[in-house]
Amino acid sequence: MNVMTKAPTVYPIFVPTKMSLHTFNFYLVEINHRLLLIDAGIDTDKCWNIFQDVLLENNFTIEDIDAIILTHHHEDHIGLVNRIREVKEVPLYAHEKGVKRLKRDEDFLEKRIALFADIFTEMGCGVEAEQEIARLKQAKIDNASQTILGDIIPIRGGETLFGFDIIETPGHATDHIMLYHQPSQVAFIGDQFIKHATTNALIDLDSNRKRTLSLVIYEASLRDLLQYPMTIAYSGHGEVIEEPEEVIQFHLKRIERKSDKVLHLLREETTIAALAKEMYGKKYDTLFTLVMSDLVGHIDRLEKLEKVTKRKEQGIFYYKRVDK
Ligand SMILES: [Zn+2]
């Protein structure tokens, strides 16, 4: 077998968590005589120790790592980058849209929080929005230590890196990518899909500082992936996926079913916040961002399908079902 077509050798690092995600996964990958690290776990001693164990068991050291590639900027995928680069200055590759996030650019984060305040107002959130904005402001201070130090090499969809095609898969995060090894049909999918759980299409902003249609974009990315045959998909959480197409189809159906449920609840004209309270009860408070992301995502989707329309009154959007 030609060296370029040989499937990469994968050494998974699975870090168990009590969270519903089950595990934080990242991968040491040997390909064409290079050793890559795809994602970098979470910044805890437990994660660091498990990483060290996997290196040791396979006769590697940090010195052997040639590059780190991130599937997206979320904290549970970048955790050990700084620790690793204290030992060796390993080149770090990330999608260009993730760079400001990884650098925790002050101006970028400030403006982002201000825009989130506007978005929550439009959704009809009151006190909960104020609490969430206060939480985001506090997180900006608390998470300063997560800033990625050193250079980040920006990458884009359509490029290839160490034999992998970089495929943009936005939705869960705007900078989300999949790494696809076409000859062996092996994919590193980050959080694009997870076997046992639904990937959240989180509220986000595009480069024009407008709210993105995260779920619509996510669903399109997921559907797009069906054109890449996969023998195995290495996911950011939970099990390695041996039947990727089935899992993709399952999640696509799940999105449709959930939209139907939301549409059903939309009996009379209402705001997203009111609908969230009705649908989620207490979770509206405790899981505010996730609940709002989920609901606004389905409303966007239904609007796109022309099943829902909206009007704006005094800065708040009111949605209603289109009865045909
Ligand atoms: Zn994740």
Residues whose N, C-alpha, C, O or C-beta is under 5 A from the ligand:
A	BS01	ZN	D76 D191 G236
